[in-house]
């Protein structure tokens, strides 16, 4: 069966329609085509255009944060290496200044264990930054539990930090 024979009944039906009905069918087909063109071509492009400015601003802010982190990482890399004793002193000072009585520091071999009891998230975050920058120590293990004390979020548990070799 060829394509021309398949469409023959449609051609016969089309030829039998009055002019007014032909115009109605043409209009309906035109409306369907216009809808499809809008739905799959124009509307997605307009949606992308509407969100482009907000996306560009968000990406620019993300780029700025990444560049700031890059500068910070380069500054850390340029610092001279710390010895074990200096790192322990820096970590002890950061613990006393930032976490105060909510933390206890213990040193064994090339690891420091920090036991937290209801430390505030802000203080913990600041302490982690100081430990990384001043003592050049990073967490090796973290067993922390988030709790609630007097309606505020607190952290309790143990952080094991790596120290430079002796």
C-alpha positions as CSV (number, residue, x, y, z in Angstrom):
1,X,0.0,0.0,0.0
2,X,1.5,3.3,-1.1
3,X,1.3,6.6,0.6
4,X,-1.0,8.1,-2.1
5,X,-3.5,5.3,-1.7
6,X,-3.5,5.7,2.0
7,X,-4.4,9.4,1.8
8,X,-7.0,8.9,-1.0
9,X,-10.0,8.6,1.4
10,X,-8.9,11.9,3.1
11,X,-8.6,13.7,-0.2
12,X,-12.0,12.5,-1.2
13,X,-13.5,13.7,2.1
14,X,-11.6,17.1,1.8
15,X,-13.0,17.6,-1.7
16,X,-16.5,16.9,-0.5
17,X,-16.3,19.6,2.3
18,X,-17.9,23.0,1.7
19,X,-15.6,26.0,1.7
20,X,-16.7,27.1,5.2
21,X,-15.8,23.8,6.8
22,X,-12.4,23.7,4.9
23,X,-11.6,27.2,6.4
24,X,-12.6,25.9,9.8
25,X,-10.3,22.9,9.5
26,X,-7.5,25.1,8.2
27,X,-8.0,27.4,11.1
28,X,-7.9,24.5,13.6
29,X,-4.8,23.1,12.1
30,X,-3.2,26.5,12.1
31,X,-4.1,26.9,15.8
32,X,-2.6,23.5,16.7
33,X,0.6,24.3,14.8
34,X,0.8,27.7,16.5
35,X,0.3,26.1,19.9
36,X,3.0,23.5,19.2
37,X,5.4,26.1,18.0
38,X,4.8,28.2,21.1
39,X,4.9,25.2,23.5
40,X,8.1,23.6,22.2
41,X,10.1,26.6,20.8
42,X,9.1,30.0,22.0
43,X,8.0,29.4,25.6
44,X,11.2,27.6,26.7
45,X,13.3,30.3,25.2
46,X,11.3,33.0,27.0
47,X,11.6,31.1,30.3
48,X,15.4,30.9,29.8
49,X,15.5,34.6,29.0
50,X,13.5,35.5,32.1
51,X,15.8,33.5,34.4
52,X,19.1,34.4,32.8
53,X,19.8,37.5,34.9
54,X,19.2,35.8,38.2
55,X,21.3,32.8,37.1
56,X,24.1,35.1,36.0
57,X,24.1,36.9,39.3
58,X,24.1,33.6,41.2
59,X,27.0,32.3,39.1
60,X,28.9,35.5,39.6
61,X,28.5,35.3,43.4
62,X,29.6,31.6,43.3
63,X,32.6,32.5,41.2
64,X,33.5,35.2,43.7
65,X,33.3,32.8,46.6
66,X,35.4,30.2,44.8
67,X,38.0,32.9,44.0
68,X,38.1,33.9,47.6
69,X,38.6,30.3,48.6
70,X,41.4,30.0,46.0
71,X,43.2,33.0,47.5
72,X,42.8,31.6,51.0
73,X,44.1,28.2,49.9
74,X,47.1,29.8,48.2
75,X,47.9,31.8,51.3
76,X,47.8,28.6,53.4
77,X,50.1,26.8,50.9
78,X,52.6,29.7,51.2
79,X,52.8,29.4,54.9
80,X,55.9,27.7,56.2
81,X,55.3,24.2,57.7
82,X,54.6,24.0,61.4
83,X,56.4,21.6,63.8
84,X,54.4,19.3,66.0
85,X,54.8,21.4,69.2
86,X,53.8,24.6,67.4
87,X,50.7,22.9,66.0
88,X,49.7,21.6,69.4
89,X,50.2,25.1,70.9
90,X,48.1,26.7,68.1
91,X,45.4,24.1,68.4
92,X,45.3,24.5,72.2
93,X,45.1,28.2,72.0
94,X,42.3,28.0,69.4
95,X,40.4,25.5,71.6
96,X,40.6,27.7,74.7
97,X,39.7,30.9,72.9
98,X,36.9,29.7,70.7
99,X,35.3,26.7,72.4
100,X,36.3,27.5,76.0
101,X,34.8,25.1,78.5
102,X,32.7,23.2,75.9
103,X,35.8,21.3,74.7
104,X,38.6,19.3,76.0
105,X,41.8,18.6,74.0
106,X,43.9,15.5,74.3
107,X,47.0,14.7,72.2
108,X,48.2,11.2,71.4
109,X,50.9,10.5,68.8
110,X,50.2,12.6,65.7
111,X,46.5,13.1,66.5
112,X,44.5,15.4,68.7
113,X,41.1,14.4,70.1
114,X,38.7,17.2,70.9
115,X,35.8,16.2,73.0
116,X,32.8,18.6,72.6
117,X,30.0,19.0,75.0
118,X,27.2,21.3,73.8
119,X,29.4,23.5,71.6
120,X,27.6,26.2,69.5
121,X,27.7,25.7,65.7
122,X,29.3,29.1,65.2
123,X,32.0,28.5,67.7
124,X,32.7,25.1,66.2
125,X,32.9,26.5,62.7
126,X,35.3,29.3,63.8
127,X,37.4,26.7,65.7
128,X,37.7,24.5,62.6
129,X,38.8,27.5,60.5
130,X,41.4,28.4,63.2
131,X,42.6,24.8,63.4
132,X,43.1,24.6,59.7
133,X,44.8,28.0,59.3
134,X,46.8,28.4,62.5
135,X,47.6,24.8,63.5
136,X,47.3,23.4,59.9
137,X,45.2,20.6,61.3
138,X,42.3,18.9,59.6
139,X,39.7,16.5,60.9
140,X,40.5,12.9,60.4
141,X,37.4,11.6,62.2
142,X,34.2,13.2,63.4
143,X,31.6,11.6,65.6
144,X,29.3,14.4,66.3
145,X,25.7,14.5,67.5
146,X,23.5,17.6,67.0
147,X,21.4,18.4,70.1
148,X,19.1,21.0,71.4
149,X,19.9,23.0,74.6
150,X,17.7,25.8,75.7
151,X,16.1,26.1,72.3
152,X,19.4,26.4,70.4
153,X,21.3,23.9,68.3
154,X,24.5,22.5,69.9
155,X,27.1,19.9,69.0
156,X,28.5,17.1,71.2
157,X,31.0,14.4,70.4
158,X,34.6,13.8,69.4
159,X,36.7,15.2,66.6
160,X,40.0,13.6,65.8
161,X,42.4,16.0,64.2
162,X,45.6,15.2,62.3
163,X,48.9,16.9,63.4
164,X,52.2,17.3,61.7
165,X,54.8,14.5,62.3
166,X,57.1,14.9,65.3
